[in-house]
Amino acid sequence: MAGLELVVGTYEQFTVGYRVEPLQKDPTKLYLKEAFAVHMHTASVRAIASNGKFVATGGADDRVCLLDIRGDSKENEFLHHEGTVNAVAFSTDGSFLFTGASDGTMTAINTAKQIVSKTWKGAHKASVQSISIHPKGKMAISLGGDMLLKTWDLITGRALFTTALHKNSKYGRSLTDVQWSPDGEHFALLGNRVVDVISIETTRSVRTLECDSKPAAMCWLSSEEIAVGLESGALVMANIYQETQQEKLQIYESRLKALACLGDYIATASSGGEISLWHLQGVDFTQVCTQQIGCRPICLTLMNSGKHQLEKEAQENGDSKPPVKLPSDSAPTKTASAIAKRVVQDLAWVSVETEDPIQLAASQRSKKRVYRKRPLDAPRKVHGRGTAANKRCNAFVEEPIDDAVTLSTPDKVEEIKKNKSRKSAMASLKKAKKILKT
């Protein structure tokens, strides 16, 4: 239990950390002690994630902040988004932080260099709602407000597949979250009234949880169990393989706003300002401690703040492994591609993206340009002075030169003069005849 910490992002713009501590009078009982409170944002904190010593937050002020909990000070802030930051997620080894915002942009921040190393403009046509990193660290899934589920190869930085989910009526035309299971064999989608668990082996739904109240949050308890928080304040826990194994507990009177899990411990937060820590062991689900924080929580993460201290000691003793780097220009691995194909195969309408999103957007813009050229078979209309008017056409067709232009020779010039004199003589003769008739 040592080092277990709950970090909460609130409507009141604060990020607050609470450490689980034993009571001095009775060490067998635990309570939540405030470890830090920082005001890094100028609007509500919408997303939060943790890895090692870092806590990352995204806010409605378009800002991403990195907090070093070991020093209890703000590490850095990033203002590269032009909309509310809805999603933050660390890579498996913590070397990169992935962010998504309402401007449809997704980025990768190098946590060691503290720079934005990759930007996917137009990753989604609407806001990026959620980002989840595969446990193996080579692939990610993003969910957008455009009801598209995108699979990304983190080795090359390219979008592998796009899955359209708007045709599936059971989601209620609204999806807010996607999360990989701990073993990477399933992922869960949070809809308007359902939570759908998809197997990447069969690309089919293995369990669909229908809720009597709108689900507000979810988290995986294990590779086979999932927890869902409802707006009614109830917590639903279910086994994805067994329909009969489902438990519903009314733990709050107000909305269950956020969920997080670490090992056998579950952290919950209500919109009324309560945060709680629970212990799940077999069929026993007991409350360890609870606290009224006086703020309105939006997001929550549960972390072991003592773990990074052990890693630091191991590094000083020379026992640690070198950090894992995220390649940027190497070829895609078979593992990532194979997993990605299984994710989207037969799930819904799928389009394969072979181009970088930026290049694809540029090519689409060029296709929308309208060229005003005369088609090959269009008739030429001759007007009073012999000028030809070309018929407008949306297609881009090069106009051939039908009549070659040649210079007039002196003989042709003389011939033209004779023709003109003949025409004037005939006109004079016609005029004379009219006069004689009258």
Secondary structure in CASP SS format (residue, H / E / C, confidence):
PFRMAT SS
TARGET T0000
AUTHOR 0000-0000-0000
METHOD secondary structure of the structure
MODEL  1
M C 1.00
A C 1.00
G C 1.00
L E 1.00
E E 1.00
L E 1.00
V E 1.00
V E 1.00
G E 1.00
T E 1.00
Y C 1.00
E C 1.00
Q C 1.00
F C 1.00
T E 1.00
V E 1.00
G E 1.00
Y E 1.00
R E 1.00
V E 1.00
E E 1.00
P E 1.00
L C 1.00
Q C 1.00
K C 1.00
D C 1.00
P C 1.00
T C 1.00
K C 1.00
L E 1.00
Y E 1.00
L E 1.00
K E 1.00
E E 1.00
A E 1.00
F E 1.00
A E 1.00
V E 1.00
H C 1.00
M C 1.00
H C 1.00
T C 1.00
A C 1.00
S C 1.00
V E 1.00
R E 1.00
A E 1.00
I E 1.00
A E 1.00
S E 1.00
N E 1.00
G C 1.00
K C 1.00
F E 1.00
V E 1.00
A E 1.00
T E 1.00
G E 1.00
G E 1.00
A C 1.00
D C 1.00
D C 1.00
R C 1.00
V E 1.00
C E 1.00
L E 1.00
L E 1.00
D E 1.00
I C 1.00
R C 1.00
G C 1.00
D C 1.00
S E 1.00
K E 1.00
E E 1.00
N E 1.00
E E 1.00
F E 1.00
L C 1.00
H C 1.00
H C 1.00
E C 1.00
G C 1.00
T C 1.00
V E 1.00
N E 1.00
A E 1.00
V E 1.00
A E 1.00
F E 1.00
S C 1.00
T C 1.00
D C 1.00
G C 1.00
S C 1.00
F E 1.00
L E 1.00
F E 1.00
T E 1.00
G E 1.00
A E 1.00
S C 1.00
D C 1.00
G C 1.00
T C 1.00
M E 1.00
T E 1.00
A E 1.00
I E 1.00
N E 1.00
T C 1.00
A C 1.00
K C 1.00
Q C 1.00
I E 1.00
V E 1.00
S E 1.00
K E 1.00
T E 1.00
W E 1.00
K C 1.00
G C 1.00
A C 1.00
H C 1.00
K C 1.00
A C 1.00
S C 1.00
V E 1.00
Q E 1.00
S E 1.00
I E 1.00
S E 1.00
I E 1.00
H C 1.00
P C 1.00
K C 1.00
G C 1.00
K C 1.00
M E 1.00
A E 1.00
I E 1.00
S E 1.00
L E 1.00
G E 1.00
G C 1.00
D C 1.00
M C 1.00
L E 1.00
L E 1.00
K E 1.00
T E 1.00
W E 1.00
D E 1.00
L C 1.00
I C 1.00
T C 1.00
G C 1.00
R E 1.00
A E 1.00
L E 1.00
F E 1.00
T E 1.00
T E 1.00
A E 1.00
L C 1.00
H C 1.00
K C 1.00
N C 1.00
S H 1.00
K H 1.00
Y H 1.00
G C 1.00
R C 1.00
S C 1.00
L E 1.00
T E 1.00
D E 1.00
V E 1.00
Q E 1.00
W E 1.00
S C 1.00
P C 1.00
D C 1.00
G C 1.00
E C 1.00
H E 1.00
F E 1.00
A E 1.00
L E 1.00
L E 1.00
G E 1.00
N C 1.00
R C 1.00
V E 1.00
V E 1.00
D E 1.00
V E 1.00
I E 1.00
S E 1.00
I C 1.00
E C 1.00
T C 1.00
T C 1.00
R C 1.00
S E 1.00
V E 1.00
R E 1.00
T E 1.00
L E 1.00
E E 1.00
C C 1.00
D C 1.00
S C 1.00
K C 1.00
P E 1.00
A E 1.00
A E 1.00
M E 1.00
C E 1.00
W E 1.00
L C 1.00
S C 1.00
S C 1.00
E C 1.00
E E 1.00
I E 1.00
A E 1.00
V E 1.00
G E 1.00
L E 1.00
E C 1.00
S C 1.00
G C 1.00
A E 1.00
L E 1.00
V E 1.00
M E 1.00
A E 1.00
N E 1.00
I C 1.00
Y C 1.00
Q C 1.00
E C 1.00
T C 1.00
Q C 1.00
Q E 1.00
E E 1.00
K E 1.00
L E 1.00
Q E 1.00
I C 1.00
Y C 1.00
E C 1.00
S C 1.00
R C 1.00
L E 1.00
K E 1.00
A E 1.00
L E 1.00
A E 1.00
C E 1.00
L E 1.00
G C 1.00
D C 1.00
Y E 1.00
I E 1.00
A E 1.00
T E 1.00
A E 1.00
S E 1.00
S C 1.00
G C 1.00
G C 1.00
E E 1.00
I E 1.00
S E 1.00
L E 1.00
W E 1.00
H E 1.00
L E 1.00
Q E 1.00
G C 1.00
V C 1.00
D E 1.00
F E 1.00
T E 1.00
Q E 1.00
V E 1.00
C E 1.00
T E 1.00
Q E 1.00
Q E 1.00
I C 1.00
G C 1.00
C C 1.00
R C 1.00
P E 1.00
I E 1.00
C E 1.00
L E 1.00
T E 1.00
L E 1.00
M E 1.00
N E 1.00
S C 1.00
G C 1.00
K H 1.00
H H 1.00
Q H 1.00
L H 1.00
E H 1.00
K H 1.00
E H 1.00
A H 1.00
Q H 1.00
E H 1.00
N C 1.00
G C 1.00
D C 1.00
S C 1.00
K C 1.00
P C 1.00
P C 1.00
V C 1.00
K C 1.00
L C 1.00
P C 1.00
S C 1.00
D C 1.00
S C 1.00
A C 1.00
P C 1.00
T C 1.00
K H 1.00
T H 1.00
A H 1.00
S H 1.00
A H 1.00
I H 1.00
A H 1.00
K H 1.00
R H 1.00
V H 1.00
V H 1.00
Q C 1.00
D C 1.00
L C 1.00
A C 1.00
W E 1.00
V E 1.00
S E 1.00
V E 1.00
E C 1.00
T C 1.00
E C 1.00
D C 1.00
P H 1.00
I H 1.00
Q H 1.00
L H 1.00
A H 1.00
A H 1.00
S H 1.00
Q H 1.00
R H 1.00
S H 1.00
K H 1.00
K C 1.00
R C 1.00
V C 1.00
Y C 1.00
R C 1.00
K C 1.00
R C 1.00
P C 1.00
L C 1.00
D C 1.00
A C 1.00
P C 1.00
R C 1.00
K E 1.00
V E 1.00
H C 1.00
G C 1.00
R C 1.00
G C 1.00
T C 1.00
A E 1.00
A E 1.00
N C 1.00
K C 1.00
R C 1.00
C C 1.00
N C 1.00
A C 1.00
F C 1.00
V C 1.00
E C 1.00
E C 1.00
P C 1.00
I C 1.00
D C 1.00
D C 1.00
A C 1.00
V C 1.00
T C 1.00
L C 1.00
S C 1.00
T C 1.00
P H 1.00
D H 1.00
K H 1.00
V H 1.00
E H 1.00
E H 1.00
I H 1.00
K H 1.00
K H 1.00
N H 1.00
K H 1.00
S H 1.00
R H 1.00
K H 1.00
S H 1.00
A H 1.00
M H 1.00
A H 1.00
S H 1.00
L H 1.00
K H 1.00
K H 1.00
A H 1.00
K H 1.00
K H 1.00
I H 1.00
L H 1.00
K H 1.00
T C 1.00
END
